[in-house]
Every structure is written in structure tokens, then in C-alpha cells.
Amino acid sequence: MRVERWGTETVGVWDGAVLDGAGAAGDLVGAAFSVGVEWVVLPVARLGADFFALRTGVAGEIVQKCANYRLRLLVVGDISAHTAASGALRDFVREANRGRHVWFADTAADAVARLGGTPSRRPGGKAGAAAPGDD
């Protein structure tokens, strides 16, 4: 997990294996605690197809594990194809975005704006540089 500054928040960006099943949530939480962040950023490219099929329970497991450990979750990237195919997922995303602990954003810039800041210099990049999920 990479630690980056997104606006006014320090976040952990998941750069590990694709999260796609049993144990994925534990790996994510363990990595977040090892770097000491409150926000975990999950780029869509790091999420397996099962995350978007709510009946599998993968999304629920990840969200619940983060909630149990008081981690806030930010999924970044275009998921419009998934929400177009699933009314349940569309409803889940809409409800999550109304809350304070799990958010979905199309781009890193949208996420930073939601976090209440402006893009800052990121390690290895320049101010406003594209972040995971922007491609």
C-alpha cells in the first residue's frame, strides 16, 4: 500500500493483488494499519469482478471489515458498466455516497474534491498528476 497525500487527507492507495475473494478484506485492513491511514483508496483496476456482483459478498466483506476497524473506503474509477448492469449495485453506490465511510468516485480529482481538498504533490508525480483510477 502506497501512502499519498490527497488534498488534506493522507490516504493509503491499495497497490497489492486484485481483491477478489476470501481473505482480501483482511489483507487490505492489515496493509492500512501497517501504514497508519484512516482512508483506503481502492482503484477499480484492483477490484475483481466479484466485487461488483453483490451476491458474492466480496464487496460486503470488504466494506464491513473496513467499518469494523474504523477505516474509510474510497473506490476510485469508472464503474458505470457495472452499475448499468446491476440495479442493486447502482443502489449500493448511491447509498454509500450519501454516507461518510464508503465513497465511490469516477476520478482521483473527484475523490480529492470530495475529501475537501485540492490535489497536492504526490510522491513520484507532479501537482494534479493522474492517480490510480484516472486511466
N, C-alpha and C positions, 0 to 999 in steps of 0.2 A: 504494500500500500504506500503510495506516494503522499506526502504531506504538501499541500499547496495553500496559498492564501487566495481566497475568492472574496473580493470585496472586503468586508470587515470580519469575515469568518476564516478560521483555519479549518480546512477540511482534509479528510483522507480520501484519496481517489483510488478505488479498487483497480489494481493493475495485475491481479492474480488470474488464476484459471477462470474459465467460464463457470458461473454459478448455475448449476443445473440439477441439483438433487440433494439427497441426504448428506448432511454434513456441511453443505455450502454456507448455511447461516452461521454455524459455529466458526468456520474459517474466517468469515467476514468480521464477526464480532471480535474474535481473537486478534486479528490484524489491527482493527480500530483501537482496541485497548493498548496494543503494543506501541502505538504511535501517539496515543493520548488525545484523540479528537472527539468532538461531540457530533459532528456531521460526517456522514459517509456518502460519498458520491459514487454511484454505480453507473458507469457508461453503458448504454444499451448494448454495445458490442460485447460486453462481458456477461450478458444475461442469456441463458439458454432459452430455447423455445418453450420449455415447460414453465418458465416464469410467467409467460403471458397466457398460458392455458390455466386459468384459476382452479379448475377441477383437480389439477395435480397437487396442489397445496404448496408448491415451491415458493410462490410469492408470499403466501400467508406465513410460511415458516420463517422467511427472511424478515418480514415486517414484524412479526411477533417477537422474534429473538432480539431485534434491534430495540423494540419497545421495552422488553424486559430489562435490557441493560442501559436504558435511557440514552440510546443513540438515535440521532435523527438521520433520516434517509432521504437522499435526493437522487432520483433516477433521471439521467440526462441523455437525451437523444430522441430521435423521431420514432414514435411508436404508433403512428397513425394507421399503418396497415393492420396492426394488431387490434387497435380499438375499433376500426371499421368492421373487423370480422367478429367481434365479440361485444355484445351489449353489456355483459357482466363486467368485462374488463373496462369498458368505457365508464360504467357507473363507479367502479372501484377507483379509477383515476380521478374522476370528478370529485368524489367524496374525499379522497386523500388530499387533493389540492385545496380543499376547504379547511383542512386541519392544520396542525402546526408541527407534525412529526414525520410525515411522509409526503414528499412532493415529487411531481413529475414535471420536467421542463424540456422543451424541444432543443434548446442550445445552452451552452455554458453561459452565454451572455444573459439569457433569460433567467438562469439559475442565480447568477450573481445579483441581478436586479431584484429577484425575489428575496434573496438573503439581505437586501438592504444596503448594498454597496456598489461600487464601481469596479470594473476589472483592474487588478493590480498586477505588478510584475510577478510573473510566475517563474519558478526555477526552470532554467533552461529555455526560457521564452522571453518575449517582449510584452510590454503592457498591451492588454487586449488580444493577446495571441489566442489562437484557437485552442480549445481544451478538449479533453476526451468527450466524445459525443457530438462534437461540432461537425464531424466529417460525414 
